[in-house]
Amino acid sequence: MRSALLIALSLTLLLPGPASLAQPPAAGTPAKETRISPPTDDDLAARVNSLAESIKNQRQQIKSLNARLEKLKDSTEREPIEQELLQRNESLSRSRKSMEQLLVGGVEIAALTNEPAPAVSWQDELQQVMMPLLASLRELTAKPRRIESLRTGIDADEERLRAVTKARAGLARFDKLELSPDARTALDSLNRQWRARESEIQQSLDVARTQLASLDDEDTSWAADLTSVVNDFLRDRGITLLLALGIGCFVWLVLRGLYWLYAWLAYRKQGPKSRSHIRLARFIRLGMTTMLSVIAMLCVFYMRSDVLLFTLSIVIIAFSLLSLRQWLPHYVREARILLNVGPVREGERVLIDGVPFEAKSINVYSLFMNPDLRGMRRLPIGALHGMTSRPSLGDEAWFPSRVGDCVMLADGTFGQVLSQTIDFVQLSVMGSPLMLPTSTFAQQGVRNISREGFGIGVTFGIDYQHQAIALEQVPAAFEDAARAAFRAAGLGRLLKELKVEFSAASASSLDFRIFATFDGKAADKYFAVGRLIQRACVETCNQRGWGIPFQQITVHQA
């Protein structure tokens, strides 16, 4: 499409105007645009009288030819008279039709008859439409083609001249030899023929060289030719193009002004709810602007009788429609998205690379945001194909974490979120920064221990010698010791629940399960909680003299 438009503009700059196509100006005479004025009544009367006189003379000639034809009997003598009689009858018929057209004011008589319309051939119609363009191209390339033809003829003549010279040299060998009278006569005849042929070729070669030199001399004034072409263009076709562009711009400005007026009134009346109507009006404005601007420019070309520009415009429109047929489904999908009736809609939730985003604005470049991530993602309208949005639930989370949260990844990595953008999430892991792509982080199965709190479970065992007090005294003692340890560490008010229960009688110990649940504010003490529980249990055993078993292996000997 773009290349066709560039070619068309180049041709309009280089090709001559309609006036020069109709009648080439003489050398040194500037081209002038010919305008046909409507005939006056006196002119019409003179033309009708002239046609009537012509019809009368043609009838007399036909009558005379019929009289001559009746007197002849030989078919060979009758044939030329019959041909002439046929031509006279056709000329008389044309004169009658011309006179009738003048008298009825140019009404198409054929439309009033019942004769069937002739068959229309699209090849002939296309040839007639393209004829002005082909004629302009032929005139544009006339000089280069003439130069190439002359050079080709000169090369051929030089080749023939070399052959004639070689033949004459062969004949000259026999001039000094003793030949019979008959052989001498034949030799002289051949010499005369080859001399005549050489003279003819040399004459043709001189003429071609003279013409080529004349054309080469014209090339020295290329600046004058270029100035003449530019002047002719500005005087004729340039004015036509300027008028067409002016009318097209006027139509564009009027429709754009009407669109902005409607958008202003709709937004003033309905507010943000009018976005869909405004978008629909924008699409209608684009279609109407394109169509009416093209029609206005074609009308200018037609009224200015510039067949070449009219033909080029039709060709460009045809190529545009052909390309539009191929891309129409693509444009329809994009139009549905832009009108907010497609699979992706404003204000809804859509997944982009596994991360949820809210569609803030649907346009040629759409904007997507995540409330928990810094930054904004801008995507072209074509990137939305294949995506589907849905309404977001009121309490639905947008991202597994926020800045400052402590998270536990699926591989056991524990860290605090330092920053998170639409591209990367940065964690502080054991005092060192760790940067992960946002999409990778979101798909890690993140456990956010800062958002809803967390729980720690610790298993601690005592010796079997304390079996009698294992079910009542030991759990209560461990619970009191753990609570005191949490209060001492400043975690008492963040403790939600603490349970100490007998877990199992293992091979060498009586095991207890201590499980503590904390508020998310204590997330940075995640590992410290487990150590505090172990410490509290050991201190309790030391104070009460409870034994802590270790793994034992007993060997029995037979």
N, C-alpha and C positions, 0 to 999 in steps of 0.2 A: 504494500500500500504506500509506504513512504517513498520507495524508489520510483513507483509510478508517478507520484506527485512531483518529484524532482525532475523526472524526464519531461513531464508536461510543461513545467515552468521553463525549462531550458529551451524546449521547442518554441514556446511563445516568444521568447526573447530573440531567437535566431531566425525564425521563419518570417517571411514577409506578410504584410497585412492583407486584408481582403481586397483592397483596391489594387494592390500590385498583382494579386492573383488573377483578377479579372482582366487587366490589360497592363503589361509591363511598360514602364515609362521609357521614353527615348533617352539616349545618352545625354547626360548633362541636365536633364529635366527632372525636378523633384517629383516624387510620387504624390498624387493628390487623391483624396478620397472622393469617389463619384457618388452622388446622391441623386436618386431618380425621383423627380417631382411628379405629382399626379397630373395627367393631361387635362387640358381645358376643353370646353365644349367645342371650340373651333378646331382643336387638334383631333378630337373624336370624329367630327364631321368630315375632316379632310381624309382621315384614315378609312372611314366607311366608303367615301366616294372612290378612293384609290382601289379598295378591294372590289367594289362593284365594277369598275372599269377592267380590273384584272380578270374577274370572273367572265365578263363579256368576251374578252379577247381569248381566254382559254376555251370557251365554248366554240368560238369560230375556228380555232385551231383543231379542236377535236372533230368538228364537222368536216373540215378539209381533209384530215387524215382518214376519216371513214370513207370519204368519197374516193380517195386514192386507193384505199385498201380494196374497194369493190372492183376496181378495174384490173387489179393484179391477180393472176392465177398461179404463178410460180411461188412455191412455199419459201424458197430462199430469198425472194424479193419482199415477201410479205412479213417475214420475221422481224426485221429492224423496225418496220412501220408499226407492227403490233406492240413491240417493246416501247416505242415512243408514245403510242396511244395509251398504254397502261400508265406510263409516268404522268401523261397529261391528265388522266382521270384522277390519279391520286393527288396531284397538285390542285385540281379543281375542288376535290373534296376537302382538302385542308383549307383552301381559301373560303369555302362556304362556312366551315366550322369557325374560322377566325372572325368572319363577319358576324355570325350569329352571336359569338361571345361578346363582341363589342356592342352589339345592339341590346343584349339583355343585361349588360353591366357586369360581366364576368361570372355569372351563375354557372355552376358545373352542370352541363347538359347531360353528361353521362349518368348522373345520379337520378335523373327522371326517366330513364329507360329501363326496360326489364331485362336487358342483356346481362348475362352472368359476369361477375367480376373476374378479371384474369387471375390466374393462380399466382400467389406471391411466393417467391423464392427467397429464403433468408440469406442465401449467398449473394444474390443480386442486391438486396436491400443493404446488407453489410458493405458491399463494394461501393454503393452510392454514398453511404454515410462516411466511409473512410476515404473517398476520393479526394476531398480537399486536403486532408492530411498527407496523402500520398503525393498529390500534386505539389504541395509545399516542400516536401522532402526531395522530390525530383528536381525542383527548381533550386533548392539549396545546394544539392550535390551536382548540379549541372557542370559547373566549372571543373571540379576535381575529376569528374568522369570524362570530360572532354580532354583534359590534359593526359589522363591515363590512356585514353584511346589513341591520342596522337603519338605518345611515346611507344605504345605497342605497334602502331603502324610504321613508325620510323625504324624500330628494330627489325620488323619484317622486311621493309624495303632495303635496309642495309644488308640483310642476309641475302636477299634476292640479287642485290647489286654485286655482292661478292661472287655469287654463283655465275652471273653474267660475265663478270670480268675474267673469271677462270675459264669460262667457255670460249671467250674471244681470244684468250691467250692460246688455247688449244687450236683454234682456227688459224691464228697467225703463224703457227709452225709450218703450215702447208703453203704459205704465200711464196716462199723461196724455193719450193720444190717444183720439178717439172711434172705438170699434169696434162692430161688430154683435154681437148677443148670442152668435152661434156663435163668432165670433173671440175675444170676451171669455172664453168658456168654455174654448176651446183655450189661451188665454194663461194663465188661472188654473191649468190642468192642468200646463202646462209649468213654471210657477213652483213648484208644489208638488214636481214631480219634481226640479228642479234644487236646491231647498232641501234635499230629502231626500238628494240626492247630495252636496251640500256638507257636510251634517251627518255623513254616513257617512265622508267623507274626513277631516273634521276630527277625528272620533273616532279613526279609525285613526292619524292623525298624532299625537294626544295620547298614545295608548298607546305608540307607538314611541318618542316622546321621553321618556316616563317610564321605559321599559325601558333606553334608552340612558343616561339620567341615573343610573339605578341601577347599571349596569355601570361608568360612569365613577367613581361614588363608591367602588366596590370597588377601583379602581386606586390610591386614596389609601393603602391598606394594603398596598402592594407589599412592604414590609419584612416584614410578618407573613406574607404568602404565601410569600416567599422562605425565611423561617425554617421555615415548615411543610413546604415542599418538601425543605429540607435535613434536617430532622428525620426525615421519612418515609424519605428516602434512607438516612440513617445507621441507622435502625431496621430496615430491611428489605433493600433492595438493597445498601446499603453493607456489611452483614454478609456477604452472599453474595459480593461482590467481594473482601472481606478474606479470607474463607476460601479462595476460589479462588486468590488471589495467594499466600497462605501455603502452600497445597499445592504450587503451581507452584514456589515458591522452595525448598521442602523437597526436591522431586524434583531440582531443579537442583543444590543443594548436595550431595546424596547422590551423584549421578553425577559431579560435579566431584571430590569426594573420592576416589571409586573410580579416576578417571582419574589423579589425582596419585599415588595409591598404586601403580598399575601403572607409571607413568613412573619413579617412584623405584626400584622393584624392577628394571625393565628396564635403567635406566642403571647401577644398581649391579652388575648381572650382566654386561652386554655393553659398557658404556662408550659412547663416541661412535658405535659401530656401531648402537646402538638408536634413532638419530634417526628413521629411516624408520618403524619400528614405533610410536614415540611419536606421530609425525604421523598415522599411520593411526588410532591410538587416539583422537587428538584429534578427527578428523573423525567417527568413530563416536560419540564422546561428544556432539558438537554435534548430530548428527542425532537421537540417542536422547533427548537433553535436550529438544529442541524438541518432538518427537513425544509423549513421555510427559508433559511439562508441559501441553501442550494437552489431551491426553486427561484428565488429572487435573482440569483446570479445567472441562472439559465435564461430567465426572462430578459435580462440585460443583453446577453449574447444574442438572443433571438431578435430583439428589437434593433440592435446595432448591426444585424446581418453578418455577424462574424461566425461563419460556418466552422472555421478551424477551431476556435475556442469552444464552440458548442459541442463539436465532435470530441475534442479532448476531454471535456467535462463528462460527456456520456461514457467515454471509455473509463475514466477514473471512477465514476459511480458504479459501473459494471464490475470493475475489479473489487471495489469496496463491498458490494453486495455478495460477490463470490466468497471473499474472505469472511464476511459476516456470517454466511451460512455455516462455515466451518466452526466459528467461535461462538455462535449464538447460544448453544447450551451452556457454555462456560459463563457467558455474560448473564444469562438468566439466573444461574446459581448465585453469582455475585450480587445481582440485583435483589434477590430474595434476602440475602444476608444484610445488605445495606438498608433495606426497608424494614429490618428487624422482624421479619417473619420467617427466617431461615432456621437452621438447626442451632445456631449460636445467637443468643439474644442478650440485650443489655440488662445488667443487673443480676444475671444468673451466674452460676458456678460452672467452670469448665476446667478440665485437666490439661495442663501443658507440661509435657515431659514428666508426668507423674506428680506434679505439684498443682494444687487447686488455685485458681485465680478467679477474680470477679471481673466480668466484662463491663468496664466503666463506660466505654464509648465504642460504637461500631461505626466505622467509616472506611475510607480508602486505606488509611492506616489506623487500625483499631488499638485501643489502650486497655491493658489488663493489669490489675493490681491485686496484691495479697495484703490484707491488713497487718499481718505479722512479719512481713518482709519489707525491707527498704528497697525502693526503686520501683520502676514501672516498665512493663514489657510492651513494646510496640511491634505489632505484626501487620504485614500487608494483608489485604483482603483475600488474596489467593491462598495464604497459609491457613485460613480457617476452614478450607475444604476438608471434610473428614472428621471435623470436631463436632461435638454435641454438648450443649450446655443443659443445665437443669436448675430449677429454683433451689436456693440454699435454705436449709433449715435454720430456725432461729438460734439454737444453741450449738450448732455444728462448728467444730474447730476448723481453722484454716491452716494450721501448721502444728507439728508436734511440740514446738517449744517457742519460747520468747527469749529475748536478751536477758541474761542473768540467771536463767534456769539451769539446774543441774540435771544432766541426762545420763542414761546408761544405754550404750549401743548394744546391738545383738551380739557382738563379739566380746562383750565384757568391758569395753572401754568406758571409763567414767570421766566426765568433764563438765565444765561450766561454759555455757554459751556466751561468747564475747560479742559476737555480731552475727547477723544473718541478713543477707540480701537475696535478691532474686537469682543471683549467680552462685554465691558461696556462703557456707556456714563455718564460722571460726570458733573452735573450742579451745579451752584451756585444760590440757590433760597433764597432770602432775607438774604444773608450772610451765609447760611448754605449749605453744600454739599449734593447733592441728586444724587444717583447712580442708573441707570436703565440699564437693559440688552440691548444690541445694537438692537436686533431684536424687542424688545418691544418698544424702542424709535422710531425706523423707522416706526412702525405701529401706532403711536400715532396721526397721522395727524398733524405733526409739522408745525407751522407757523414761518418761519425764517424772522424776521423783519430786520435783518442786511444785508441780501443778496440783496434784491431789494427795500429796503425802506419800509415805513409804513405810514398810515394815521390815524388821530385822529379826531373824530367828537364830538362836544359839543353842547348841546341845552341850550340856555339862554333866559329867558323871562323878559319883562318889563310891566309896568302897562298900562291899556287901555287908560289912560288920555293922552298918547303920541301917540295916533293913527294917528294923522296928519303927524307926521314925521317918522313913523315906516317904510315906504317903501324906503326912500332915505337917510335921515340923519343918522338914527341909524345904518344900515349896514356899511356905510362908516366909522363911528366913531369906531365901534367895530373892523373893519379890521385894521385901523391905530393903534389902541391901541394894538392889538395882535401882529402886526409886530414890534412895539416898544418893547414889552415885550420879543419877541424872540431875538431881537438884543441885548437887555440888558443881556440876559442869555447866549449869545454866540452861539445861534442857527440860527442867521439870514442867514448866508451863506449856511446852510444846509436845509433851507426851499425851497421846490420846488414849492408849490402852496398853496394859502390861499383863501378860499371862505367863504363869509358871506351872507346868503340868508334868507329871511323871510320864516319861516317854516309852522306855523299854528297859528290860533287864538284859543287858548285853553279856558277853562272855566274861568280862572281868569287872563290870561296874553297873551301878544303877543310874541310868541316864534320865536327865530332866531336860525338857524343852522350854527355853525362855524366849517368848515372842513379844516384841515391843513395836507399837505403831506410833509414828510421829507425824506432826504437821509438816507440810512442805517447806516451811521456813527453816527447818533443821536439815535440809538436804545436804548442805556442805559438811555436815557431821556424819555422813552416811557410814563411813568405815569406822569412825570413832565410837559410834554406838555399840558396835559389836565388841570392840575392845573394852569398853566400860562395863559391859555385862560380864565378860570373862573375869575382869579384875574384881568386880563386886562379889562374884561367886567364890573366887580364890580367897579373898579377905574373910568371907563368912566361914569358910572351912578352917582357916587358920584360927579365927577367934573361937570357934566352937570345938576345935580339935577333931574335925572330920577328916578322914583320910581320903586322899585322891589317888585312885589306882592308876597303874600304868599297864601297858600291854604285857602280859605274861605268857610264857610257854612252859607247860608242865610235861615232864618226861616220866612215864611210868615204866619201870623195869620189872620184868617177870621174875 
